[in-house]
Amino acid sequence: MEKKQKAEAKKNESSKKGQQPNVAVAENEIRVGTRGRVFEGIITKKFPRRIVIEFERMIYVRKYERYARLKTKIHARVPGIMENEVKVGDLIRVHECRPLSKIIHFVVVAKLKDAVEVKK
């Protein structure tokens, strides 16, 4: 009896250690841990299981002592659960993760606004 209880206790401890607080999970997909940077942007293109988001940022140019507006494009993986929810024009949040392919290094975490709300 004591051996069974000890084995169960070890199993519970190991499962607690393996849990990650920042994990994106989808049905029939692998768990992708998130880390690092977080961005919010508008979806410009949509592909199967992948989207392209774009957002603007301000960069200071020392030579001209002015600010320049730059656009950044990021490719992100869409979990299977959210694939039907997101559409072109929506505002979403992406988290950095391990490289999933040559160009995909981010995963979609949340949909913030619909395309209609963003245009207002």
C-alpha positions as CSV (number, residue, x, y, z in Angstrom):
1,M,0.0,0.0,0.0
2,E,2.7,2.5,0.9
3,K,4.5,1.8,-2.4
4,K,1.4,2.7,-4.3
5,Q,0.9,5.9,-2.4
6,K,4.6,6.9,-2.9
7,A,4.3,6.1,-6.6
8,E,1.2,8.3,-6.9
9,A,2.8,11.1,-5.0
10,K,5.8,11.0,-7.3
11,K,3.5,11.1,-10.4
12,N,1.7,14.1,-9.0
13,E,4.9,16.0,-8.3
14,S,6.3,15.3,-11.7
15,S,3.1,16.5,-13.4
16,K,3.2,19.7,-11.4
17,K,6.8,20.4,-12.4
18,G,6.0,19.8,-16.1
19,Q,3.2,22.5,-16.2
20,Q,4.1,25.7,-17.9
21,P,2.1,28.9,-17.2
22,N,2.4,30.3,-20.7
23,V,1.3,27.5,-23.0
24,A,-0.9,27.7,-26.1
25,V,-2.9,24.5,-26.6
26,A,-5.2,23.4,-29.3
27,E,-7.1,20.2,-30.1
28,N,-5.0,17.6,-31.9
29,E,-1.9,19.9,-31.8
30,I,1.3,19.9,-29.9
31,R,1.7,22.2,-26.9
32,V,3.7,25.3,-27.8
33,G,5.3,27.1,-24.9
34,T,5.5,30.9,-25.2
35,R,8.3,33.2,-24.1
36,G,9.7,36.6,-24.8
37,R,8.0,39.3,-26.7
38,V,4.3,40.0,-27.1
39,F,2.8,42.0,-30.0
40,E,-0.6,43.2,-31.1
41,G,-1.4,43.7,-34.7
42,I,-4.0,43.6,-37.5
43,I,-4.3,40.5,-39.7
44,T,-3.4,41.3,-43.3
45,K,-3.4,37.8,-44.8
46,K,-4.7,34.5,-43.7
47,F,-3.5,31.0,-44.7
48,P,-4.4,27.5,-43.4
49,R,-3.0,27.4,-39.8
50,R,-1.0,30.7,-40.4
51,I,-1.7,34.4,-40.5
52,V,0.3,37.5,-41.2
53,I,-0.1,40.5,-38.9
54,E,1.2,44.0,-39.4
55,F,1.7,46.8,-36.9
56,E,3.4,50.2,-36.9
57,R,6.2,51.4,-34.6
58,M,8.1,54.7,-34.3
59,I,11.9,54.7,-34.7
60,Y,14.0,57.7,-33.9
61,V,16.5,58.6,-36.7
62,R,19.5,60.4,-35.2
63,K,20.8,61.8,-38.5
64,Y,17.6,63.8,-39.2
65,E,16.6,64.2,-35.5
66,R,13.1,63.0,-36.4
67,Y,10.9,60.0,-35.9
68,A,10.1,57.5,-38.7
69,R,7.1,55.3,-38.8
70,L,8.0,51.7,-39.7
71,K,5.6,48.8,-40.4
72,T,6.5,45.3,-39.2
73,K,5.1,42.0,-40.5
74,I,5.0,38.9,-38.4
75,H,3.9,35.4,-39.4
76,A,2.1,33.5,-36.6
77,R,0.6,30.0,-36.1
78,V,-3.2,29.9,-35.5
79,P,-4.4,27.1,-33.1
80,G,-7.1,24.9,-34.5
81,I,-9.6,26.2,-32.0
82,M,-9.2,29.8,-33.3
83,E,-8.9,29.1,-37.0
84,N,-12.6,29.9,-37.7
85,E,-12.7,32.8,-35.3
86,V,-10.0,35.1,-36.8
87,K,-10.5,36.9,-40.1
88,V,-8.6,39.5,-42.1
89,G,-8.8,42.9,-40.4
90,D,-9.1,41.6,-36.8
91,L,-6.8,42.9,-34.0
92,I,-5.0,40.0,-32.3
93,R,-2.3,39.3,-29.7
94,V,0.7,37.0,-30.5
95,H,3.4,35.6,-28.2
96,E,6.9,34.6,-29.2
97,C,7.6,30.8,-29.1
98,R,10.2,28.4,-30.4
99,P,10.7,28.3,-34.2
100,L,7.8,26.3,-35.7
101,S,9.0,26.7,-39.2
102,K,11.4,28.8,-41.3
103,I,9.3,32.0,-40.9
104,I,6.9,31.2,-38.0
105,H,8.2,32.2,-34.6
106,F,4.9,33.4,-33.0
107,V,1.6,31.9,-31.9
108,V,-1.8,33.5,-31.7
109,V,-3.0,33.8,-28.1
110,A,-6.1,36.0,-28.2
111,K,-8.5,37.9,-30.5
112,L,-8.9,41.4,-29.1
113,K,-11.3,43.1,-31.6
114,D,-13.3,42.3,-34.7
115,A,-12.5,44.0,-38.0
116,V,-15.6,46.1,-37.7
117,E,-14.5,47.5,-34.3
118,V,-11.0,48.2,-35.5
119,K,-12.1,50.4,-38.4
120,K,-14.1,52.7,-36.1
